């Protein structure tokens, strides 16, 4: 098996289907988990100098408390110095530049963000998507309910991850300073 895998890489073979006498194996990754983990790890580096508590895959709350059911598990929870909470959730999805279709955001994702906001007491929620050509340089997108829940979209350039996350850091700091002034 090791020789077969080595041959695929060393002979520059692909993992596509073809006819012939060779067996080929597929190499698959759960990209949503890879993206989520990569963003969390890189974001922790970018926010390292701040005195913020950053947790990943937080399991602090349930949708229902009696009985305790339906655990909520946001990808990233940030608790700032002033105890305000920010929820960041990554989505490995390609959005489209069409507001009539809600940019391709699923309704269930928005329900999920609303539940996070209510249970965590977080007024800041951010959905993080990989940027694609259609959404590159798009103006800011956010959704706000009349009861104070605001969901912002943030696009990350995976190839330029540090630059993207420095922009996110700047936005988080700006909002943090705005909270302290109130």
Rosetta blueprint (number, residue, H / E / L):
1 X L
2 X H
3 X H
4 X H
5 X H
6 X H
7 X H
8 X H
9 X H
10 X H
11 X L
12 X L
13 X L
14 X L
15 X L
16 X L
17 X L
18 X L
19 X L
20 X L
21 X L
22 X L
23 X L
24 X L
25 X L
26 X L
27 X L
28 X L
29 X L
30 X L
31 X H
32 X H
33 X H
34 X H
35 X H
36 X H
37 X H
38 X H
39 X H
40 X H
41 X H
42 X H
43 X H
44 X H
45 X H
46 X H
47 X L
48 X L
49 X L
50 X L
51 X L
52 X L
53 X E
54 X E
55 X E
56 X E
57 X L
58 X L
59 X L
60 X L
61 X E
62 X E
63 X E
64 X E
65 X E
66 X L
67 X L
68 X E
69 X E
70 X E
71 X E
72 X E
73 X L
74 X L
75 X L
76 X E
77 X E
78 X E
79 X E
80 X L
81 X L
82 X L
83 X L
84 X L
85 X E
86 X E
87 X E
88 X E
89 X E
90 X E
91 X E
92 X L
93 X L
94 X L
95 X L
96 X L
97 X L
98 X L
99 X H
100 X H
101 X H
102 X H
103 X H
104 X H
105 X L
106 X L
107 X H
108 X H
109 X H
110 X H
111 X H
112 X H
113 X H
114 X H
115 X H
116 X H
117 X H
118 X H
119 X H
120 X H
121 X L
122 X L
123 X L
124 X E
125 X E
126 X E
127 X E
128 X E
129 X E
130 X E
131 X L
132 X L
133 X L
134 X L
135 X L
136 X L
137 X L
138 X L
139 X L
140 X L
141 X L
142 X E
143 X E
144 X E
145 X L
146 X L
147 X L
148 X L
149 X L
150 X E
151 X E
152 X E
153 X E
154 X E
155 X E
156 X E
157 X L
158 X H
159 X H
160 X H
161 X H
162 X H
163 X H
164 X H
165 X H
166 X H
167 X H
168 X H
169 X H
170 X H
171 X H
172 X H
173 X H
174 X H
175 X H
176 X H
177 X H
178 X H
179 X H
180 X H
181 X H
182 X L
